[in-house]
Amino acid sequence: MLYFRNDYGAGAHPAVLEALCRTNMELTAGYGTDAYCSRAAETIRDLCGLPEAAVHFLMGGTQVNKTAIGAFLRPFEAVVAVAGGHICVHEAGAVEQDGHKVIHLPAPDGKLTPELLRAAAEGPVNEHTVVPRLAYISNTTELGTVYTRQELAALRRCCDELGLYLYCDGARLGSAMDAGGTSFADYGECCDAFTIGGTKNGLLFGEALVIVNPALRPGFRNCMKQQGAMLAKGRLLGVQFEAILKDGLYLELAAHANNQAKRLAEGLRALGIQLLAPAESNQVFPILPDGAVEELGKNVEFEVERKMDAGRTCIRFVTAWHTAPEDVDALLNLLGG
């Protein structure tokens, strides 16, 4: 079977596994207070140009989103996101479980804009309403589209205007940076907090949360503990991030995933296959006849995105740090056969 279901199906990059094996029997302090986490956090601060930022390592994307948003907001404050955002459609209401309403707005390209933020803030805000307080974006988006540096800066200005925090879910941040020309420093400049995803870019597991805004830092480790997000063997996260950030490996792996997706998208267009959204990063959304989808499923692992009209279905192909070029070629041959 060809595997294009997701970008976290494989274990970990060999450099990460080597680091874990090499340090396996070392005895360190727990809960992320070890030297590996300290060095990885310092590397992240250097990459972002944020010498004072707080850096925390958590296990997974839903966990870090739920923990961060719950810590940043007062009980009556709300999140603004696009309707297709990860916290709206893929996290089983984790944010709302903590009592924070998610105000979701339609966005055909999956991207939050200043205009959408202003629309969310137009209604009356008083003691009888939830108060919009945090703008949530993911980069890349759930449709694989990408925010540029200019778009991030525009969101920052709008959030300042409206009194909102800007939080970026960076589960696929490497892919977004490679595709959109942004850098770690851009997120440090534009966001109050953001994550650097490892699970989908070569780690066994792990997300790094960078808290830029000093007002959001106090007590965060207490919130981690309450949410079950503080790993006793925390050094396992530090070891992995130290390995993946060394010598530009993180961005190298993301670039490989993007390049394979670009080859795939170009091949699909050459076959006359329509795409739901521009293939800007490592997710590609072809629209196929229902029968073709059923037949393809005999040889390829993929996700169904949504049913379309006239007996058609949109599916999702995801390329990863380990996707072989010959697998892309084989997939295109199946579709063209």
N, C-alpha and C positions, 0 to 999 in steps of 0.2 A: 504493500500500500504506500502511495505517496502521501506525505504528511504536510498539510497546509492549514491545519486546524487552528493553531495558535503559535506564539513565540516563546512559550514556556514549557513545551512538551518534553524537551530534552533536559538532562540533568544540569551540568554546569560546564563552563569552559575549562579545558585542561589546566590552565594556569590557576584557576580558582581551586580546583580539586587538589592540585599539587600543594598549594598553600595550606589547605585544610589538613592534608595528610602530614605535611612537614611539621605542623604545629599541634598535631592531635594530642600528644601526651604532655604538652606544657600545662602547668598549673597556674591559673591566673585568678585575679579578682573577678567576681561575677557582675551581672546586671549592667554590662556595658561600661564598667569603670576600669577596664584593662588598657594596657598600652596599645593594643591593636586598634581598638575603637578610638583611642585618643589620636593616634597617628592618622587614621582614616578621616576623622573629623577635621584635623588640621589640614590635610590635603584638600578636602572639600572647601574649607575656608579660603585657602590659597587660590584654588581654581575660580572661586566666585568673587574674590577680592573683598571678602567680608571677615576681617580679623576678629570681630566681636560676635559673629552669629552663633546661635546655639544649633548644634547638630545632634540629632537623635537617630538611632537605628531601630527600626521596627521590622516585623516579619513580612507583612503583606500589604497590598494596596487598600483593601477595605478597612483593615485595622488602622492604618495610618490616617485615612480620611476621617473615619469615625472619631478617633482619638483627638486629632488635631482640631476638627471643627467643633467638637464638644468642649474642648478646652478653651478655644478662642472666643466663644459666644456666650452671652448671658442667656438665661432660659427663654426669654421672650424674643430673642433675635433670630433672624432667618437667613437662609442662604439663597442666592440668586444663581441659577444655572440654566443651561439650555435643556430642553425636554429630553434630548437624547444623551445627556451627560451620564457619566459612569455612576455617580451617586444616585441618579434617578432611575436607572434601568438595570443595573447589574449588582446592586449591593443590598437587596432585600430590605430596603428602608432602614439601613443601619444608622444613618444620620438622624432620621426622623424618630427612631427608637429612643434617642436621647432627648426628644422633645423639641427639636429644631425643624421648623417647617422649611421645606425646599420649594421656593418659588421657581417654577420651571416655565421656560419660554420657548416657542418654536424657533428653530434655526435650521433651515434646509442644509446648510453646509457644516453644521455641528459647532459653529463658532459663536461665542458670546461677543457682542459688540457694544460700544458706548450707547448706541440708540436703544438697544434692548435693556441695558441697565437703567437708563433714564425712564423708560416705560415702566419698569418694575418699581421705580421710586416715585411715580406720579401720584399714586393713591394717597388717601389720608393716612398719616402716621401719628398715632396717639396712644394713650394707655389702653385702648380697646383693640389694638391691632398688633400683629407681629411687626417687628421693625427690621427691614432689610439691612444687613450688616456685613455680609461677606459675599463677594463674587467668586464663584467657583469656575475654574476652567480646567480642562485637561489638554496637555500638549504632548503627543498628538491627540486629536479628538477621537471620538468613537467611530467617526467615518474616515479616519486616517488623514484628515486635513490638518493643516499646520498653521500656527500663529507665527507671523513674522515679527521682527524686532519692532517695526513701526506699530503693528497692531498691539503688541504688549505695552508699548509706551502710551498709546492712546487709551487703553484700558486703565493704566495707572493714573493718568490725568483725570479720567472720568471718576474713578474710585475716590480720588482726592476731593473732587468736586462734590460727590455725594456722601462722603464720609463712610466709605466702605473699605474693608480689608480686601486684598486681592490674593487668592490662594490658588496655586497651580498644582494640580495632580500630574506629576511627571512620571507616571508608570512607564511611559515610552519616551522619556525626555531625550535619550540619546538619539533616537530616530528623528524626533522633532528638531533637535539642534542640527543634525546633519542635513535634513531636508530644507529647513527654513533659514539657515544661516545665522541662527542665534548661538549664544555662548552661555556658559554657566553665569558669567557676570551679568548678562541681560536679565536673568531671573532674580539675581540679587538686587539689581537696581529697580526692577519693576514690581516685584512681589513682596507682600508682607511675610509670606511663607511659601515654600514649594518643596516638592519631593523629587528625589533622584531615584528612578526605578532601577532595581537590579534584577528582580525576578524574571523580567521579560528581556533581559539583555546580558545573559551569561552567568548569573548567580544561581545557586540552588534555591535561595530565597533571600529576601531582604530589600527594604526601601529605606533611603536616608531622608529624613525630614530636616530641612534647613529653615530655622525661624529667624527671619531678618529683623522684624519689628521688635524692639526691646520690650514693648508693653505686653507682648504675647509670650514671653519667655518664662516668667516666674511661675513656679509650681507645675511645670509641664511634666516632670518626671512623676509627680504624684498622680497626675491624670493618667499617665501611662500605666502605672501600677493598678489603678482602679479598673482600667479597661483590659487587664490581663495582657498588656502589650510590652511588658518588661521581661525580657528573656533572661533567665538565670545564666545560661551559657551564652551571654551576650557577645563574648569575644568571637563567636562563630560568624557574626555579622561583620564585625570589624575586620577580621581576617579576609573575608570575601571582598569587601569594598576596597581594602588596601590593595589587593591583587588586581581587581578589575580596573582601578583608576591608574595603575602604574603604566607609564610609557604610552599613554593615549589609547590603551586597549579598549576602554569603554566606548569611545567614539568610533574606533576601527570596526568593532563588532556591529554597531548600529549602522554604519555606512554599508557594510556587507549586506545586511538585511534589506536596506533601502535599495541597493543596486539590484538585488534579485527581484524585488517587487517592480522596479522600473522595467526590467527585462520582461517580466510577466505581463505587465500592463501594455507594453508596446506590442507584445505578441498577441494579446487579446484584441487590441484595436486592429491589428493586421488581419485578424480573422473576422472582423466586422462585429465583434461582441461589444454591446453597450455596457458602460460602467455607471454605477449609481452615483459615484462621486469621483472627483479627480484623484488619481493615484499619486499622492504627494509623498507618502512615506512607505511603511512596510505592510499596509493593509490594502487589499484590492477587492472591489465589490462588483463582480460581473453579474449581469442579468441574463438568465438562460431560460429556455423552455423547460417546463416541469419535467418532461420526459428525459431531457438531457441531464438535468440535475440528478434524477433517479439513477440513470445509467452511470454517471460520473462517480456516484457514491460507492460503486462496486470496486473502484480502484483508488479513490482519493479520499483522504480525511479532510473535511472542511466544515464550516458552520453555515447554517441557514440564517440569513439576516432578516428577510421579510418576504412575504408573498406580494407579488405585483399584480397587475391586471393581465387579462388575456392569456391566462395559463402560463404565466412566467414567474420565476422566483429569483430574487437576488440572494446570492451566496457570498461568503467572505473567504478569501484566501489570505493567509498571513505568512510572510516570510520571516526568517529568523537569522540569528548570528551563525547558525549551523546549516542553513539551507544550501544544498549543493546546486550549482548551475545546471547539472544534468537532470536534476529533479524538475527544475523549471521547464527545461526542454521537453521532458517526458510528459509533463502536464499539458503543455501546449500541443504536443502531438496527439494526446487523447482528445482534446477539445477540437482539434482540426480534422480528426479522423472521420 
